[in-house]
């Protein structure tokens, strides 16, 4: 299944979705996560669990499962922190969203899909990310 719409339609017209990752507020990161979750649901995935992490390089991970084609296939979605960030609020420094077959052991894991939270390109990045994980599910 190809993601045939623009992710921006999951935001209200008053919400921002294309700021620099360094400028993200916690509430804005929640919007990004809600958008991702909505896209996953739309594309036949379910979030089975969410975990916070103590390691500096990862803010949170989600275990997702296919609930449509190839029911039961699982992936791990990880929210990676910018390596230059030195603060305490990792949610404000998430720079990439990744997908892999298992929980990554480190920041340099081999990813099935990556979406960067770059200004002006997040919608395209997220659509490509969704298409890649959907392609994985077909195989």
MDAnalysis code that builds the backbone (N, CA, C; Angstrom):
import MDAnalysis as mda
import numpy as np

u = mda.Universe.empty(417, n_residues=139, atom_resindex=np.repeat(np.arange(139), 3), trajectory=True)
u.add_TopologyAttr("name", ["N", "CA", "C"] * 139)
u.add_TopologyAttr("resid", np.arange(1, 140))
u.add_TopologyAttr("resname", ["UNK", "UNK", "UNK", "UNK", "UNK", "UNK", "UNK", "UNK", "UNK", "UNK", "UNK", "UNK", "UNK", "UNK", "UNK", "UNK", "UNK", "UNK", "UNK", "UNK", "UNK", "UNK", "UNK", "UNK", "UNK", "UNK", "UNK", "UNK", "UNK", "UNK", "UNK", "UNK", "UNK", "UNK", "UNK", "UNK", "UNK", "UNK", "UNK", "UNK", "UNK", "UNK", "UNK", "UNK", "UNK", "UNK", "UNK", "UNK", "UNK", "UNK", "UNK", "UNK", "UNK", "UNK", "UNK", "UNK", "UNK", "UNK", "UNK", "UNK", "UNK", "UNK", "UNK", "UNK", "UNK", "UNK", "UNK", "UNK", "UNK", "UNK", "UNK", "UNK", "UNK", "UNK", "UNK", "UNK", "UNK", "UNK", "UNK", "UNK", "UNK", "UNK", "UNK", "UNK", "UNK", "UNK", "UNK", "UNK", "UNK", "UNK", "UNK", "UNK", "UNK", "UNK", "UNK", "UNK", "UNK", "UNK", "UNK", "UNK", "UNK", "UNK", "UNK", "UNK", "UNK", "UNK", "UNK", "UNK", "UNK", "UNK", "UNK", "UNK", "UNK", "UNK", "UNK", "UNK", "UNK", "UNK", "UNK", "UNK", "UNK", "UNK", "UNK", "UNK", "UNK", "UNK", "UNK", "UNK", "UNK", "UNK", "UNK", "UNK", "UNK", "UNK", "UNK", "UNK", "UNK", "UNK", "UNK"])
u.atoms.positions = np.array([
    [0.847, -1.173, 0.000],
    [0.000, 0.000, 0.000],
    [0.892, 1.236, 0.000],
    [0.723, 2.104, -0.952],
    [1.465, 3.351, -1.003],
    [0.723, 4.407, -0.202],
    [1.458, 5.256, 0.444],
    [0.883, 6.371, 1.185],
    [0.475, 7.404, 0.142],
    [-0.819, 7.515, -0.170],
    [-1.264, 8.290, -1.317],
    [-1.781, 9.680, -0.957],
    [-1.416, 10.175, 0.170],
    [-1.857, 11.494, 0.571],
    [-0.713, 12.195, 1.264],
    [-0.855, 13.476, 1.433],
    [0.181, 14.235, 2.122],
    [-0.068, 14.197, 3.615],
    [0.979, 13.913, 4.425],
    [0.798, 13.870, 5.874],
    [0.263, 15.166, 6.465],
    [0.405, 16.280, 5.755],
    [-0.036, 17.552, 6.331],
    [-1.538, 17.565, 6.617],
    [-2.300, 16.675, 5.993],
    [-3.737, 16.655, 6.224],
    [-4.100, 16.125, 7.601],
    [-3.154, 15.552, 8.311],
    [-3.423, 15.085, 9.665],
    [-3.248, 16.193, 10.692],
    [-2.745, 17.346, 10.283],
    [-2.621, 18.497, 11.163],
    [-3.777, 19.447, 10.911],
    [-4.172, 20.187, 11.941],
    [-5.143, 21.245, 11.703],
    [-4.417, 22.373, 10.993],
    [-5.159, 23.289, 10.414],
    [-4.527, 24.365, 9.650],
    [-3.713, 25.301, 10.529],
    [-3.862, 25.232, 11.839],
    [-3.134, 26.116, 12.749],
    [-1.883, 25.488, 13.336],
    [-1.632, 24.209, 13.055],
    [-0.489, 23.528, 13.646],
    [0.712, 23.578, 12.714],
    [1.867, 23.740, 13.307],
    [3.113, 23.767, 12.555],
    [3.663, 22.352, 12.430],
    [4.237, 22.036, 11.266],
    [4.786, 20.701, 11.073],
    [6.085, 20.721, 10.298],
    [6.733, 21.872, 10.187],
    [7.950, 21.908, 9.378],
    [9.032, 22.802, 9.983],
    [9.173, 22.799, 11.288],
    [10.226, 23.580, 11.932],
    [11.502, 22.780, 12.062],
    [12.561, 23.487, 12.320],
    [13.848, 22.850, 12.567],
    [13.764, 21.989, 13.824],
    [14.445, 20.823, 13.859],
    [14.382, 19.970, 15.051],
    [14.917, 20.658, 16.296],
    [15.843, 21.605, 16.145],
    [16.380, 22.307, 17.308],
    [15.354, 23.239, 17.926],
    [14.347, 23.621, 17.167],
    [13.334, 24.532, 17.681],
    [12.105, 23.802, 18.199],
    [12.088, 22.490, 18.135],
    [10.911, 21.736, 18.560],
    [10.667, 21.893, 20.051],
    [9.448, 22.140, 20.404],
    [9.034, 22.117, 21.793],
    [8.493, 20.724, 22.070],
    [8.359, 20.383, 23.337],
    [7.833, 19.070, 23.691],
    [6.461, 18.866, 23.069],
    [5.591, 19.879, 23.128],
    [4.250, 19.733, 22.569],
    [4.313, 19.546, 21.055],
    [5.277, 20.165, 20.413],
    [5.406, 19.998, 18.970],
    [5.868, 18.582, 18.634],
    [6.775, 18.031, 19.435],
    [7.210, 16.655, 19.218],
    [6.029, 15.709, 19.408],
    [5.143, 16.028, 20.342],
    [3.937, 15.212, 20.520],
    [3.084, 15.241, 19.258],
    [3.034, 16.384, 18.596],
    [2.281, 16.477, 17.337],
    [2.915, 15.603, 16.259],
    [4.238, 15.624, 16.163],
    [4.932, 14.764, 15.202],
    [4.613, 13.295, 15.484],
    [4.656, 12.924, 16.742],
    [4.374, 11.537, 17.113],
    [2.926, 11.173, 16.825],
    [2.018, 12.090, 17.097],
    [0.611, 11.826, 16.799],
    [0.406, 11.679, 15.298],
    [1.054, 12.503, 14.507],
    [0.977, 12.388, 13.053],
    [1.494, 11.031, 12.605],
    [2.639, 10.618, 13.132],
    [3.197, 9.321, 12.777],
    [2.240, 8.200, 13.163],
    [1.709, 8.249, 14.368],
    [0.779, 7.212, 14.805],
    [-0.456, 7.165, 13.909],
    [-0.989, 8.328, 13.537],
    [-2.140, 8.383, 12.633],
    [-1.813, 7.754, 11.280],
    [-0.623, 8.042, 10.754],
    [-0.208, 7.457, 9.480],
    [-0.029, 5.947, 9.586],
    [0.525, 5.488, 10.694],
    [0.681, 4.057, 10.898],
    [-0.685, 3.357, 10.922],
    [-1.616, 3.918, 11.653],
    [-2.963, 3.355, 11.733],
    [-3.608, 3.338, 10.345],
    [-3.506, 4.448, 9.632],
    [-4.078, 4.561, 8.289],
    [-3.506, 3.498, 7.356],
    [-2.240, 3.156, 7.560],
    [-1.549, 2.193, 6.701],
    [-1.560, 0.768, 7.250],
    [-2.380, 0.494, 8.259],
    [-2.557, -0.870, 8.738],
    [-1.528, -1.349, 9.744],
    [-0.986, -0.433, 10.543],
    [-0.058, -0.781, 11.619],
    [-0.688, -0.377, 12.944],
    [-0.296, -1.064, 14.005],
    [-0.770, -0.721, 15.350],
    [0.430, -0.571, 16.271],
    [0.417, 0.457, 17.105],
    [1.466, 0.637, 18.107],
    [1.138, -0.290, 19.269],
    [2.013, -1.259, 19.501],
    [1.811, -2.266, 20.542],
    [2.392, -1.833, 21.886],
    [3.423, -1.005, 21.860],
    [4.044, -0.559, 23.096],
    [4.974, 0.611, 22.858],
    [5.162, 1.408, 23.893],
    [6.066, 2.558, 23.845],
    [7.008, 2.474, 25.032],
    [8.293, 2.769, 24.789],
    [9.291, 2.713, 25.861],
    [10.161, 3.951, 25.850],
    [10.423, 4.505, 27.025],
    [11.395, 5.595, 27.183],
    [12.763, 4.970, 27.406],
    [13.810, 5.735, 27.135],
    [15.163, 5.184, 27.241],
    [16.089, 6.139, 27.981],
    [17.036, 5.564, 28.714],
    [18.028, 6.350, 29.438],
    [19.233, 6.730, 28.585],
    [19.513, 5.962, 27.547],
    [20.660, 6.254, 26.682],
    [20.500, 7.637, 26.057],
    [21.590, 8.359, 25.884],
    [21.552, 9.733, 25.384],
    [21.030, 9.833, 23.963],
    [21.192, 8.796, 23.162],
    [20.953, 8.874, 21.718],
    [19.529, 8.512, 21.297],
    [18.737, 7.981, 22.215],
    [17.366, 7.588, 21.862],
    [16.381, 8.134, 22.894],
    [15.335, 8.783, 22.397],
    [14.353, 9.383, 23.286],
    [13.246, 8.389, 23.630],
    [12.754, 7.678, 22.617],
    [11.634, 6.760, 22.828],
    [11.642, 5.727, 21.705],
    [11.035, 4.573, 21.954],
    [10.846, 3.584, 20.891],
    [9.426, 3.051, 20.958],
    [8.927, 2.643, 19.803],
    [7.602, 2.050, 19.702],
    [7.736, 0.680, 19.058],
    [7.025, -0.288, 19.581],
    [6.888, -1.583, 18.917],
    [5.600, -1.512, 18.113],
    [5.713, -1.747, 16.803],
    [4.513, -1.701, 15.958],
    [4.298, -3.068, 15.318],
    [3.029, -3.348, 14.990],
    [2.667, -4.629, 14.391],
    [1.701, -4.383, 13.241],
    [1.891, -5.142, 12.158],
    [0.977, -5.064, 11.026],
    [-0.351, -5.704, 11.413],
    [-1.441, -5.012, 11.099],
    [-2.772, -5.559, 11.384],
    [-3.556, -5.757, 10.092],
    [-2.871, -5.629, 8.961],
    [-3.508, -5.886, 7.670],
    [-2.721, -6.955, 6.942],
    [-2.116, -6.602, 5.832],
    [-1.321, -7.560, 5.059],
    [-0.184, -8.093, 5.920],
    [0.097, -9.390, 5.744],
    [1.142, -10.026, 6.553],
    [0.952, -9.721, 8.036],
    [-0.250, -9.960, 8.497],
    [-0.602, -9.688, 9.886],
    [0.443, -10.276, 10.819],
    [0.825, -9.494, 11.802],
    [1.753, -9.957, 12.817],
    [3.197, -9.537, 12.603],
    [3.558, -9.084, 11.396],
    [4.933, -8.595, 11.198],
    [5.172, -7.422, 12.133],
    [6.358, -7.386, 12.735],
    [6.651, -6.335, 13.711],
    [7.885, -5.528, 13.318],
    [7.913, -4.304, 13.783],
    [9.046, -3.397, 13.618],
    [9.207, -2.583, 14.894],
    [10.377, -1.974, 15.036],
    [10.633, -1.041, 16.131],
    [10.868, 0.336, 15.524],
    [10.095, 1.306, 15.972],
    [10.268, 2.701, 15.582],
    [11.067, 3.367, 16.697],
    [12.151, 4.065, 16.337],
    [12.986, 4.736, 17.335],
    [13.073, 6.224, 17.019],
    [13.042, 7.036, 18.044],
    [13.157, 8.486, 17.927],
    [14.566, 8.861, 18.402],
    [15.433, 9.209, 17.457],
    [16.845, 9.450, 17.757],
    [17.116, 10.917, 18.072],
    [17.973, 11.132, 19.061],
    [18.338, 12.468, 19.521],
    [19.528, 12.987, 18.712],
    [19.506, 14.264, 18.405],
    [20.619, 14.916, 17.718],
    [21.900, 14.682, 18.515],
    [22.969, 14.180, 17.877],
    [24.197, 13.865, 18.622],
    [24.881, 15.085, 19.239],
    [24.537, 16.290, 18.795],
    [25.144, 17.500, 19.360],
    [24.364, 18.059, 20.547],
    [23.219, 17.475, 20.847],
    [22.390, 17.971, 21.932],
    [22.996, 17.615, 23.286],
    [23.009, 18.588, 24.199],
    [23.589, 18.377, 25.522],
    [22.619, 18.651, 26.662],
    [21.359, 18.914, 26.365],
    [20.390, 19.246, 27.401],
    [19.763, 18.017, 28.031],
    [18.759, 18.270, 28.868],
    [18.086, 17.194, 29.596],
    [16.780, 16.758, 28.934],
    [16.149, 17.640, 28.177],
    [14.859, 17.346, 27.556],
    [15.074, 16.763, 26.157],
    [15.241, 15.455, 26.075],
    [15.550, 14.809, 24.798],
    [14.428, 14.972, 23.772],
    [13.196, 15.147, 24.227],
    [12.077, 15.312, 23.290],
    [12.257, 16.524, 22.394],
    [12.917, 17.534, 22.887],
    [13.121, 18.743, 22.090],
    [14.281, 18.614, 21.121],
    [14.999, 17.481, 21.147],
    [16.172, 17.314, 20.294],
    [16.091, 16.088, 19.384],
    [14.910, 15.535, 19.209],
    [14.772, 14.403, 18.295],
    [15.044, 14.900, 16.881],
    [15.959, 14.226, 16.179],
    [16.324, 14.657, 14.834],
    [15.953, 13.646, 13.756],
    [15.715, 12.376, 14.153],
    [15.364, 11.345, 13.180],
    [14.386, 10.351, 13.784],
    [13.562, 9.808, 12.909],
    [12.679, 8.702, 13.259],
    [13.148, 7.529, 12.407],
    [13.347, 6.371, 13.034],
    [13.874, 5.219, 12.301],
    [12.990, 3.998, 12.507],
    [13.117, 3.043, 11.592],
    [12.423, 1.759, 11.721],
    [13.444, 0.645, 11.527],
    [13.339, -0.394, 12.362],
    [14.230, -1.544, 12.247],
    [13.502, -2.799, 12.712],
    [14.126, -3.948, 12.475],
    [13.518, -5.223, 12.842],
    [13.532, -5.476, 14.343],
    [14.500, -4.881, 15.030],
    [14.616, -5.076, 16.476],
    [15.117, -3.792, 17.125],
    [15.057, -3.772, 18.443],
    [15.529, -2.600, 19.177],
    [17.003, -2.368, 18.847],
    [17.337, -1.165, 18.367],
    [18.731, -0.899, 18.001],
    [19.650, -0.906, 19.222],
    [20.844, -1.446, 19.031],
    [21.831, -1.496, 20.112],
    [22.572, -0.171, 20.247],
    [22.631, 0.586, 19.162],
    [23.314, 1.882, 19.193],
    [22.786, 2.771, 18.074],
    [23.293, 3.960, 18.023],
    [22.865, 4.965, 17.058],
    [23.212, 4.587, 15.616],
    [24.128, 3.672, 15.422],
    [24.654, 3.347, 14.094],
    [24.070, 2.058, 13.535],
    [22.942, 1.674, 14.029],
    [22.217, 0.474, 13.617],
    [21.855, 0.580, 12.125],
    [21.661, -0.550, 11.462],
    [21.187, -0.549, 10.072],
    [19.665, -0.377, 10.085],
    [19.175, 0.670, 9.467],
    [17.756, 1.008, 9.517],
    [17.041, 0.552, 8.248],
    [15.797, 0.126, 8.383],
    [14.950, -0.164, 7.222],
    [14.420, 1.129, 6.613],
    [14.175, 2.104, 7.465],
    [13.642, 3.387, 7.016],
    [14.079, 4.473, 7.983],
    [14.298, 5.685, 7.438],
    [14.694, 6.839, 8.247],
    [13.932, 8.066, 7.753],
    [13.417, 8.855, 8.681],
    [12.806, 10.150, 8.365],
    [13.504, 11.204, 9.208],
    [14.042, 12.213, 8.544],
    [14.683, 13.321, 9.248],
    [13.658, 14.404, 9.519],
    [13.800, 15.043, 10.669],
    [12.896, 16.127, 11.026],
    [13.494, 17.457, 10.573],
    [13.673, 17.591, 9.271],
    [14.271, 18.795, 8.701],
    [13.207, 19.788, 8.298],
    [13.540, 21.045, 8.457],
    [12.627, 22.121, 8.113],
    [12.200, 22.014, 6.650],
    [10.905, 22.046, 6.427],
    [10.369, 22.085, 5.083],
    [10.247, 20.750, 4.368],
    [10.827, 19.685, 4.918],
    [10.764, 18.411, 4.192],
    [10.159, 17.276, 5.025],
    [9.646, 17.563, 6.201],
    [9.143, 16.502, 7.067],
    [7.997, 15.724, 6.432],
    [7.079, 16.412, 5.757],
    [5.950, 15.712, 5.131],
    [6.434, 14.684, 4.123],
    [7.364, 15.079, 3.253],
    [7.907, 14.156, 2.251],
    [8.677, 13.026, 2.918],
    [9.474, 13.362, 3.919],
    [10.261, 12.352, 4.635],
    [9.338, 11.312, 5.277],
    [8.266, 11.770, 5.901],
    [7.352, 10.859, 6.581],
    [6.588, 9.985, 5.584],
    [6.209, 10.550, 4.445],
    [5.536, 9.757, 3.412],
    [6.471, 8.671, 2.881],
    [7.728, 9.008, 2.632],
    [8.711, 8.028, 2.164],
    [8.963, 6.967, 3.235],
    [9.055, 7.391, 4.481],
    [9.251, 6.476, 5.605],
    [8.124, 5.446, 5.642],
    [6.897, 5.921, 5.570],
    [5.723, 5.051, 5.604],
    [5.734, 4.097, 4.412],
    [6.072, 4.607, 3.243],
    [6.139, 3.746, 2.060],
    [7.185, 2.651, 2.232],
    [8.330, 2.970, 2.830],
    [9.381, 1.969, 3.033],
    [8.942, 0.862, 3.994],
    [8.285, 1.241, 5.087],
    [7.873, 0.177, 6.021],
    [6.734, -0.646, 5.431],
    [5.897, -0.019, 4.606],
    [4.855, -0.780, 3.923],
    [5.452, -1.745, 2.902],
    [6.508, -1.328, 2.235],
    [7.211, -2.195, 1.284],
    [7.837, -3.388, 2.022],
    [8.426, -3.129, 3.179],
    [8.987, -4.215, 3.990],
    [7.907, -5.248, 4.329],
    [6.729, -4.778, 4.650],
    [5.638, -5.672, 5.044],
    [5.245, -6.609, 3.905],
    [5.359, -6.150, 2.672],
    [4.992, -6.975, 1.520],
    [5.909, -8.181, 1.353],
    [7.144, -8.043, 1.776],
    [8.145, -9.107, 1.564],
    [8.111, -10.153, 2.643],
])
